[in-house]
Amino acid sequence: MKKDHIRKLQLGRRAAYLKRCIRVLELLEQHETDCSVRKRVFYKHIRPEVGGSYTSFNNMLNEPNPRNQLDKIEKELNEL
């Protein structure tokens, strides 16, 4: 029972992070153009909504396929 609870907490934290990653990608797609500077887009549009530092923003962008990972985590959470 205790291990299941800990696993749910871990998956929940990871799912929340992946949801933020997906939101960052959506905002970036919406506001970034070919001639925009990514750091300015971050400070003007992404940071006010998502929060965090520019470094954490870059880490979110490097996350491989967050939608697929989130689907797998939600499926595992439903099974627990």
N, CA and C atoms as a LAMMPS dump frame, in Angstrom:
ITEM: TIMESTEP
0
ITEM: NUMBER OF ATOMS
240
ITEM: BOX BOUNDS ff ff ff
-5.0000000000000000e+02 5.0000000000000000e+02
-5.0000000000000000e+02 5.0000000000000000e+02
-5.0000000000000000e+02 5.0000000000000000e+02
ITEM: ATOMS id mol type element x y z
1 1 1 N 0.825 -1.202 0
2 1 2 C 0 0 0
3 1 3 C 0.86 1.253 0
4 2 1 N 1.88 1.271 0.836
5 2 2 C 2.714 2.458 0.938
6 2 3 C 3.497 2.696 -0.358
7 3 1 N 3.972 1.615 -0.985
8 3 2 C 4.717 1.758 -2.234
9 3 3 C 3.826 2.298 -3.345
10 4 1 N 2.561 1.854 -3.372
11 4 2 C 1.62 2.367 -4.364
12 4 3 C 1.388 3.86 -4.172
13 5 1 N 1.277 4.268 -2.925
14 5 2 C 1.055 5.687 -2.62
15 5 3 C 2.256 6.529 -3.06
16 6 1 N 3.445 6.051 -2.768
17 6 2 C 4.661 6.77 -3.173
18 6 3 C 4.745 6.837 -4.691
19 7 1 N 4.423 5.733 -5.355
20 7 2 C 4.469 5.702 -6.821
21 7 3 C 3.46 6.685 -7.41
22 8 1 N 2.263 6.761 -6.828
23 8 2 C 1.256 7.716 -7.3
24 8 3 C 1.754 9.152 -7.156
25 9 1 N 2.4 9.447 -6.038
26 9 2 C 2.942 10.792 -5.834
27 9 3 C 4.015 11.115 -6.873
28 10 1 N 4.895 10.148 -7.133
29 10 2 C 5.951 10.362 -8.124
30 10 3 C 5.361 10.591 -9.51
31 11 1 N 4.398 9.759 -9.878
32 11 2 C 3.77 9.898 -11.192
33 11 3 C 2.985 11.203 -11.291
34 12 1 N 2.35 11.602 -10.198
35 12 2 C 1.599 12.857 -10.195
36 12 3 C 2.501 14.06 -10.399
37 13 1 N 3.652 14.062 -9.732
38 13 2 C 4.61 15.163 -9.922
39 13 3 C 5.127 15.193 -11.355
40 14 1 N 5.437 14.025 -11.882
41 14 2 C 5.943 13.944 -13.257
42 14 3 C 4.866 14.39 -14.247
43 15 1 N 3.622 13.996 -14.006
44 15 2 C 2.522 14.394 -14.884
45 15 3 C 2.331 15.91 -14.862
46 16 1 N 2.423 16.511 -13.688
47 16 2 C 2.284 17.969 -13.588
48 16 3 C 3.397 18.669 -14.361
49 17 1 N 4.614 18.165 -14.25
50 17 2 C 5.743 18.742 -14.983
51 17 3 C 5.533 18.606 -16.489
52 18 1 N 5.066 17.452 -16.935
53 18 2 C 4.849 17.243 -18.366
54 18 3 C 3.726 18.133 -18.892
55 19 1 N 2.713 18.386 -18.074
56 19 2 C 1.646 19.306 -18.486
57 19 3 C 2.201 20.715 -18.673
58 20 1 N 3.113 21.112 -17.791
59 20 2 C 3.765 22.42 -17.954
60 20 3 C 4.607 22.446 -19.229
61 21 1 N 5.299 21.351 -19.511
62 21 2 C 6.107 21.263 -20.734
63 21 3 C 5.228 21.424 -21.971
64 22 1 N 4.086 20.763 -21.964
65 22 2 C 3.164 20.849 -23.097
66 22 3 C 2.647 22.272 -23.24
67 23 1 N 2.319 22.913 -22.131
68 23 2 C 1.828 24.304 -22.183
69 23 3 C 2.91 25.243 -22.709
70 24 1 N 4.154 25.019 -22.312
71 24 2 C 5.268 25.834 -22.805
72 24 3 C 5.402 25.673 -24.313
73 25 1 N 5.306 24.453 -24.797
74 25 2 C 5.407 24.219 -26.24
75 25 3 C 4.266 24.895 -26.994
76 26 1 N 3.059 24.854 -26.432
77 26 2 C 1.916 25.517 -27.062
78 26 3 C 2.125 27.027 -27.123
79 27 1 N 2.568 27.615 -26.019
80 27 2 C 2.804 29.061 -25.991
81 27 3 C 3.923 29.453 -26.946
82 28 1 N 4.957 28.655 -27.008
83 28 2 C 6.074 28.943 -27.898
84 28 3 C 5.621 28.884 -29.351
85 29 1 N 4.826 27.888 -29.674
86 29 2 C 4.303 27.757 -31.032
87 29 3 C 3.416 28.945 -31.393
88 30 1 N 2.67 29.415 -30.429
89 30 2 C 1.742 30.524 -30.643
90 30 3 C 2.465 31.859 -30.817
91 31 1 N 3.529 32.097 -30.07
92 31 2 C 4.137 33.425 -30.029
93 31 3 C 5.468 33.547 -30.758
94 32 1 N 6.125 32.439 -31.057
95 32 2 C 7.441 32.527 -31.688
96 32 3 C 7.3 32.592 -33.207
97 33 1 N 8.095 33.466 -33.823
98 33 2 C 8.169 33.556 -35.276
99 33 3 C 9.609 33.307 -35.699
100 34 1 N 9.845 33.331 -37.002
101 34 2 C 11.2 33.09 -37.511
102 34 3 C 12.183 34.17 -37.076
103 35 1 N 11.685 35.378 -36.862
104 35 2 C 12.596 36.475 -36.536
105 35 3 C 12.533 36.89 -35.061
106 36 1 N 11.812 36.142 -34.226
107 36 2 C 11.742 36.51 -32.811
108 36 3 C 12.911 35.908 -32.041
109 37 1 N 13.225 36.536 -30.938
110 37 2 C 14.28 36.046 -30.057
111 37 3 C 13.598 35.229 -28.962
112 38 1 N 14.012 33.986 -28.823
113 38 2 C 13.344 33.056 -27.909
114 38 3 C 13.338 33.566 -26.469
115 39 1 N 14.411 34.2 -26.045
116 39 2 C 14.477 34.692 -24.664
117 39 3 C 13.439 35.792 -24.433
118 40 1 N 13.237 36.648 -25.427
119 40 2 C 12.212 37.693 -25.291
120 40 3 C 10.816 37.09 -25.256
121 41 1 N 10.58 36.086 -26.097
122 41 2 C 9.286 35.4 -26.087
123 41 3 C 9.043 34.781 -24.715
124 42 1 N 10.094 34.197 -24.134
125 42 2 C 9.964 33.604 -22.803
126 42 3 C 9.547 34.652 -21.786
127 43 1 N 10.269 35.764 -21.717
128 43 2 C 9.983 36.769 -20.685
129 43 3 C 8.648 37.47 -20.901
130 44 1 N 8.235 37.628 -22.151
131 44 2 C 7.002 38.362 -22.423
132 44 3 C 5.752 37.485 -22.318
133 45 1 N 5.823 36.249 -22.805
134 45 2 C 4.608 35.438 -22.914
135 45 3 C 4.591 34.186 -22.032
136 46 1 N 5.727 33.544 -21.873
137 46 2 C 5.74 32.247 -21.198
138 46 3 C 5.924 32.381 -19.692
139 47 1 N 6.879 33.184 -19.273
140 47 2 C 7.151 33.313 -17.834
141 47 3 C 5.947 33.809 -17.037
142 48 1 N 5.188 34.813 -17.529
143 48 2 C 4.03 35.251 -16.737
144 48 3 C 2.985 34.149 -16.528
145 49 1 N 2.862 33.236 -17.474
146 49 2 C 1.841 32.199 -17.344
147 49 3 C 2.349 30.94 -16.644
148 50 1 N 3.55 30.506 -16.995
149 50 2 C 4.068 29.242 -16.472
150 50 3 C 4.998 29.455 -15.289
151 51 1 N 5.721 30.559 -15.288
152 51 2 C 6.679 30.815 -14.218
153 51 3 C 7.97 30.06 -14.443
154 52 1 N 8.87 30.176 -13.513
155 52 2 C 10.143 29.472 -13.608
156 52 3 C 11.222 30.304 -14.265
157 53 1 N 12.399 29.717 -14.324
158 53 2 C 13.552 30.411 -14.884
159 53 3 C 13.727 30.055 -16.353
160 54 1 N 14.605 30.789 -17.005
161 54 2 C 14.906 30.505 -18.404
162 54 3 C 15.581 29.143 -18.539
163 55 1 N 16.37 28.756 -17.559
164 55 2 C 17.023 27.441 -17.583
165 55 3 C 15.993 26.321 -17.504
166 56 1 N 15.02 26.454 -16.608
167 56 2 C 13.985 25.418 -16.518
168 56 3 C 13.14 25.391 -17.79
169 57 1 N 12.936 26.554 -18.411
170 57 2 C 12.238 26.635 -19.691
171 57 3 C 12.988 25.841 -20.757
172 58 1 N 14.302 26.015 -20.826
173 58 2 C 15.095 25.257 -21.796
174 58 3 C 15.047 23.763 -21.505
175 59 1 N 15.064 23.393 -20.236
176 59 2 C 14.954 21.976 -19.886
177 59 3 C 13.616 21.397 -20.334
178 60 1 N 12.558 22.188 -20.214
179 60 2 C 11.245 21.728 -20.666
180 60 3 C 11.227 21.509 -22.174
181 61 1 N 11.925 22.372 -22.903
182 61 2 C 11.968 22.22 -24.357
183 61 3 C 12.739 20.975 -24.77
184 62 1 N 13.676 20.538 -23.945
185 62 2 C 14.482 19.359 -24.259
186 62 3 C 13.807 18.051 -23.86
187 63 1 N 12.656 18.131 -23.248
188 63 2 C 11.941 16.925 -22.819
189 63 3 C 11.432 16.174 -24.058
190 64 1 N 11.821 14.902 -24.228
191 64 2 C 11.412 14.168 -25.436
192 64 3 C 9.946 13.733 -25.381
193 65 1 N 9.179 14.181 -26.327
194 65 2 C 7.783 13.792 -26.532
195 65 3 C 6.948 13.808 -25.249
196 66 1 N 6.695 14.983 -24.687
197 66 2 C 5.975 15.053 -23.411
198 66 3 C 4.532 14.553 -23.487
199 67 1 N 3.874 14.721 -24.631
200 67 2 C 2.486 14.253 -24.741
201 67 3 C 2.403 12.732 -24.609
202 68 1 N 3.314 12.049 -25.278
203 68 2 C 3.332 10.589 -25.212
204 68 3 C 3.649 10.12 -23.79
205 69 1 N 4.622 10.756 -23.157
206 69 2 C 4.968 10.396 -21.775
207 69 3 C 3.789 10.621 -20.834
208 70 1 N 3.085 11.741 -21.029
209 70 2 C 1.938 12.054 -20.174
210 70 3 C 0.831 11.018 -20.346
211 71 1 N 0.585 10.597 -21.578
212 71 2 C -0.431 9.566 -21.814
213 71 3 C -0.081 8.267 -21.088
214 72 1 N 1.187 7.881 -21.14
215 72 2 C 1.621 6.656 -20.463
216 72 3 C 1.464 6.775 -18.95
217 73 1 N 1.817 7.934 -18.408
218 73 2 C 1.711 8.148 -16.96
219 73 3 C 0.257 8.133 -16.514
220 74 1 N -0.617 8.797 -17.274
221 74 2 C -2.032 8.812 -16.907
222 74 3 C -2.626 7.409 -16.967
223 75 1 N -2.193 6.627 -17.942
224 75 2 C -2.658 5.241 -18.035
225 75 3 C -2.197 4.442 -16.814
226 76 1 N -0.942 4.63 -16.424
227 76 2 C -0.417 3.919 -15.254
228 76 3 C -1.114 4.369 -13.972
229 77 1 N -1.405 5.666 -13.86
230 77 2 C -2.116 6.163 -12.675
231 77 3 C -3.515 5.563 -12.578
232 78 1 N -4.172 5.416 -13.712
233 78 2 C -5.515 4.828 -13.7
234 78 3 C -5.488 3.357 -13.306
235 79 1 N -4.379 2.68 -13.6
236 79 2 C -4.264 1.266 -13.244
237 79 3 C -3.972 1.063 -11.758
238 80 1 N -3.352 2.055 -11.106
239 80 2 C -3.001 1.898 -9.683
240 80 3 C -4.197 2.021 -8.779
